């Protein structure tokens, strides 16, 4: 039976009150009375979806796809349902089914682009968002996603143009939303003062966070850290399981009388290494400290820190009774508010002596050793930071020096090509997995006399081990490396050689430094 208009209106009135349980009861009663209207099937599926009853919602949406196999909307609705249930593989399947029926469906193209973007499949994301843009050239959403893809792939000039276009063409009450995006691109292009002026006009959390990074780069630590936690509110800072722990534990503060605190790692392993010295300060306050960080750091932290507990899973932390939590970098506002705070910190990591002895025995040679790392997997900044291994050719030609490979990832093709050109193996042999075996990598760094690294996690690790280290930093650097200085407050043993637009001069300085140190 088909529903009358009055019955539809009655059910819609209940639905619009958002009392979905009552709406479900009314809809189910109509089904029991023998109504089999597709409209009823559709609204019942939506009612279930609103309540998070995804399997029931899927059941009714699938009925509609069987009844109307040429109607793309039912497939699109299933795509939305699985997207909301975070089953992105199924979601993609149904969006693609929708597009098979209607290739010009704007929303299906855009939702697919968003999913591929979240998976960091930027090529696919760009293909679908460009299609959605062709269908609706006035869509701000499509323009914005294109801007995000361009930024994520390091195309900052193009991303800036896109966001300026959005800023100029969006409604006036939405302009503030795009200030942080315009400013982020300006920062990457070294237009710092222009970005600062814009961000001072922005009251959004992400804008305040981006402004904090400018102040930190300028060395204004107290003001920078003050706004740094806006990165938590805007989700700009990625903290391990913060939603899980923030629901169960209080946020730690030194003025509160907590007996224990769980430190949550954040961003990536490079940042977790860099901020690790703060845990030492926290331990010195005589509070029980738990660490929930990258498991690869467990051995390193165990050797290097005082009394603490490494937590392997979030449930275990709750069972152990921790009373508070703190994101790792949020400790900065308590312990790193001035240049003096950095200078008085003497924390450094300790490598594994057994692994180190085994490595040195394996290396055999007594020549000076230089460790090299030249690549980052960062899609957004790799183009600016990465250096081809062949750029170090003249340094490798010096047969009075041994070289140790500190690079993570598989770069055998590049290594073999340069070894063939030099007619010898450029690196000493070892069996260390530089990406997954951090204890092994730490021992390799300890075995070096000098480390030369681009801006990646190896640079942070070498600095944290207090190893004599040269950081090869691009012309426009990350906030932590500041500007116009060859020193960093984070690591006393690291000196920075900055690119002036190409790497030749910086590498030549690193080469001269090494040769002079070894008197070669």
N, C-alpha and C positions, 0 to 999 in steps of 0.2 A: 504493500500500500504506500501511496505517496502522501507526505505530510501536507496539511493545509497551511496557508500563510499564517493563520492565527497561531497554530502550534509552533511554527518556526519562530515567530516573534516572541512567544512566551518563553521558549527555551533560550533564545538569544539574550533576553532580559536577565535571566539568571546567570548566563555565561559572562555577561558584561559586568556583573557585580563581583566577579572573580571568586565566587563561591563555587569552585570547580567540583567539589564533592557533591553538592546539591545538584549541580548541572549534570553530573554523571548519573545520579539517581533518576533524574527526570528523563534523560536520554535513554537509559536502560529500560525504564518503564514503557517508553514508546516502542522499543524493540520487542519487548515481551508482548505488546499488544498487536504485533504483526507488521509494524511499519518497517519497510526495507528501503526507504528512500536513500539514494546515494548522498544527498545533503546531510542526512542524519548520520550516516557512516563517517562522513568527513568531520563533522563537528565533534562526534564522539572520539575520533582519533586525536583531534586537537585537545579535547578535554583531558584525555589520558596523558598526552605529552606535557600539558601544563602542570600536571601533578607528578611528573617524573616517572610515570608508569609506561616506560618505553616499549616493553614487549607487547603490551596491549595496544598501544598506539600504532606500533608497527603492523600488528595483525589487521587493524581496520584500514590503514593506508594501503596495505598489500591487497586487500579485497578490492579497493578502488582501482588499483593498477590492473587487476584481472578483469574488472568490469569495463574499464576504459583504457585499454592498452595503448591507445594513440593520444592520450591526454598527458602531456608532459608535467602538468602541475602536481599530479599524484606522486610521480617519481621525485620531483623537486622537494615535495613535502617530506618524503622518506629520507632524502638527503639531509634536510634540516634536522630531522629527528635523530639520525645517527650522529650528526655533527654535535648536537646538544648532549648526546650520550657519550661523546668523545670517542666514538668508534669511527675514526676518520677514513679507514679503508672502505668500510661499507658506505659511508657518506659519499666518498668519491665515486663509487660504483653507481649510486642512484643519480647523482648530478650528471654523470656521463650518459646515463640512460635518458635523462631528461633532454640532454642536448642532442641525442640521436633523433629524437622526435622533433625537437625545435632547436636547431643550432643557433638561432638568434635570440634565445632566452637570456636576457641580460643577467638576471640574478644567479642562474646556474653557473654561468661563466665566472662571475665575480666570486661566488662562494668557493668554487674550485681554486681560483687564484689565491684566495686567502689561506686555504688548507695547504697548498703547495708552498706558500710563503712560510707558514709555521713550520713546515718540514725542511726549510732551507733549500728547497728545490726551486731556485730563483728563475731558472730558464723556463720551466713549465709555468710557474706563477705568472711570469711576464707574458707568455703566450696567451693565457686565458684572460688576463686583465686587459690586454690590448684588444682582444675580441670584444670584451664588455664595453670598452671605450668606443669602439667603432659603432656599436649598437646604440650607445647613449653618450654622445660626445660632451654633454653638459654635466655628466656625473662627477661630483666632487670625490665620491668614494673611489672611483676608478683612478682619478688623477692622484689621489693620496697614496693608494697602494703602489702605483708606479713610482712615486717619490720614495716610498719606503724601500722598494726593491733596489732602486738606484743607490740609495744610501748604504744599504746592506752589502752591496757589491763594490763599494768604494768609488762610485761615480758621483763625487760630491758636487762638482760643477753642474752636472745635469740635474741632480736632485734639487739643488738650490733653485735652479730655474723653474722646476716643476712646482716647488712649494711657494715661490714668489707669485707664480701664476694663480695658484689656489688662493693665496692670501689676498690678492687683488680682486678676485672674482667671487669669493664666497660672501655670504651675508655679513654685515658689519658686526652682528652679535656673535659670529663664529670666528672672527679674525684672531682673537687671542689664542684659540686652540692650535693655531699653526705657527705661532711665534717660536716655540721651542724647536720645531723642525727646521725653520729658516735659520735659527741661531746655531743649531747643531752643525749644519753645513758650513756656516760662516766660520765656526771654530775650527773645523777640519781644514778649511782653506786659509787659516791663519788671519782671518779678519776679526781679531779678538775684541777690539773696542766696539766695533759695529754690533757684534753679538751681545756684548755686555749691555750696550744701550737698549737693545731690543728686550733683553731678558729682565731688565729693571722695570719694564712696563708690564710684565707678565706676573699674574698672581697664581698661576697653575703650579701644582706640585712639581711637575716635570721641569718647568721653567726655573723654579727655585733651585732644583737639584743641578741643572746645567750651569746655573750661575755660580753655584758652590764650586764646581770644577774649575771655573775660571779663577776664582779667588785662590783655590789651592795651587793652581799652576803659578800664580803670582806670589805664592809664599805667604798669603794671608790665611794662616791655618785656623785661628780661632773663629773667624767669620765663615771660612769655608766649611769646617766641620759642623757649624751651627745649622747650616742648611742641608748638609749631606744626607740626613735621614729622610728628607723629602723624596729621595730616590727609592725608599721602601714604599712610600704611599703611592708613588707613580709606577711602581714595578720596574723602574729603571735599574735597580740593583736586584740581582737574582740571588736569593738566599735559600739555602737548603732547607726544605720542609718548613718554611716559616709559617705557613697557614696552619699546619698541623700543631706546631708548638705554641703559637700565639693564642690558640684556642684553649690550651691546657696549662700554660705557665705564665707567670708574670714577667714583664720586661725588667731586666736587671738595671739597677741604678746604684751607684756607690753610697747614696744617702739612705738607702733602704737596708734593713738588717736581714739580708738573705744569708742562708747558711751554705747555699750551693748555686752554681750557675752553669748552664749549658751553652757553650759557644758554637754558633752555627756558621759554618763556612759559606763563602759566597763567590759569585762570578765564575771563577775557573781556578785551576790549580796554581797559576801564576800569582793571582791575587791572594790566594790562601797562603802561599809561601811568603809573599811580601808582608802581609798583616800578622804573620805568626809571632813576631816579636812582641806584639801587644798582649799575647796570652801570658807571656812571662811577667809583664807588669801586673796582670790580673791575678796570677798565682801569688805574687808578692803581697797581695792584700789579705792573704791567709783565709781565703774562701775555697771551698771544694769546687774544682773546675772539671767539667766534662767537655770533651771536644767532639763535635759531629762534623767531620770534614772528609775530604777525599781520602779513601782507604789507602791509596798509594803513599800517603804521607805518614802513615801510622808508625813505621819504624823510625823515621827521621824525627818525628815529634817525641817519641818515647825516649830516644837517646838525648834529646836536646833540651827538653823542658823539665821543670821540677815536678812536683806532685800533681798529677792530673790523671784523668781516666779517658781513654779513647772509646767512643761509643760507635758501634757498628750499625745500629738500626734505630729508628725513631721510637719503636715500641719499647726497646730496651732502656732508652733514656727515661721514659715515664716510669717504668718498673723500678728503676734505681732511685726514684724519688727526688729528682732535681726540682728545686723550688722556683727557679727563674731561668730565663734565656736571654741571650744577647747576640745579634748579628755581629760577626767578627769585626767588620770595618767600623761598626758603631762604637767600638772601644776607642777609636781615634780621638773623639771629642773629650775623652777623659784623660788620655795619656800622651797626646801628640799635638799640643796647642802652641808650641813655639819651636824655634830652631834649637833652643837648649834642650827641650824634651827629646828631640831626635839625637842630639849629640851625646847625651848622657846614657843613652841606651847602648848596651854592649852585648846584646843577645846575638848569638850566631848558631847555626846548625852544626851538628857533629856527624860526620860520615861514619860508616861501619868499618872499623879497623881491620876486621878479618877479610872483608871484600877488598879493601884497599891493598892489603899486603899481597893478596892473591893476584890482583891486577898488576902491581908493580913487578912481581915475579914473572908474570906472563909477558909483560912488555919487554923485559930483559935490558933494553937499551938504556944507557945513562945520559943520553942527550937531553937537552931542555925539551919540555913538552908543552905544546900549545893546543888547547881544546877549541874547536870551532863549531858554532851553530849559526845557520844562515837562512833559516826558513821558518815561517809561521803559517799555520793552517787557517788563520783568520781571513774570511772572505772579504770583510769590509776594509781591512788595513794591510792585507798581505802585499798588495801592489806597491804600497809606500814603504813597507818595511823589508821585504824580501830582497836578498842579494844572490845573484847567481854564483855558484861555487867557483866558476871559472874566473871570477873577479879577483880571487885570492891566488891566482896562478903564480905571480912573482914571489909571493911568500912561500908557497909550496915548493918552489924551485930550490929553496935553501936546504941543502941536504944535511946541514948541521943541526937541524931541528926536527923532532918527531911531532906528529900531529895526531890528535885524538878526536874521533868523531863524536860530538855531543848532540848531534841532530836527531830528533825523533821523527818517526815516519820512514817510509821506504824511499830512499833517494839513490838507490843503487845505480840506476842508469846514469845519473849525473856524475856520481863518484867514479864509476868505471870509465866514463868518457875522459874525465880529466886525468885519471891514473894512466890511461893509455897514451895520452898526449905527453905526460911526464915520463913515461916508460918505467913506472914503478908504482906500487901501492902507496897512495898518499896518506892513508890512516893506519895506525897500529891496529892489530887484530884483537878483538875481544868478543864475547858472546852476550853482552849486556843489551837488554831491550830498553832503549832510552825513553820510551813513552810509558811503559807500564812498570818498569823496575826503577823506582826513584832512588832506592838505596844503592843500586848499582850505578846509576847515573851520578849520584852524589859522590861515590868513591872515585869515579872517573874524573870528575871535576877536581877532587882533592889531589888526584895524581898529576894534575896539570901544574905548570909553573905560571901560566897565563891562560885566561879564557877570553876568547873574542866571540861575542854573540850579538845578534840583532835583538830587537825588542820582542822577546818571547819568554816563556816560562823558564828556559835554561838561564837566561840572564838573571832572573829573580833568584833562582836556586844558587847560582854562582855567587851572587852578592850576599845571600843569606849564609853561605858557607865561609864568608870573609875571604874569598879567593881574589887575588889580583885579577881584575876583570875590566875589559874594554867593552862598553856598550855602543854599538853602531846604531845611531838613532836618526830617523828621518828628519828632514828639515822642519816639518810640522809634527811635533811630537805629542804623545799622550801627556795628560796633565801631571802625572807623577814625575816626569823627567824635567818639569819646569821649562824655562827658556833662557837662552843666553848664558848658560853655565855649563861647565864640564863635570859638575858634581851633582849628586843626588842625595837628598837627606835620608833616603831609605837605606842606603848601603855605603859604608865608609870605604870599602875596597874597590868600588866601581868608579871609573871615570868614563865620561861620555864623549864620543867623537861624533859630531853631527854632520849629516850630509848637507852640502850646499846646493843641492839640486841633482847631483850625481854622487856616486859612492867612491870615485877614484881617490879623492883627497883624503877622505876619512879612512879608507883602507890603507893608504900610504902612511898615514900617521900611526895607525895600529902596527904596521910592519916596522916602521922606524923605532917605535917604542919597544917592540919585542927584541929587535936586533941590539939596541942599546942596552937593554936589561941583561942580555946574555953576553954582551961584549963580543959579538960575532963580526 
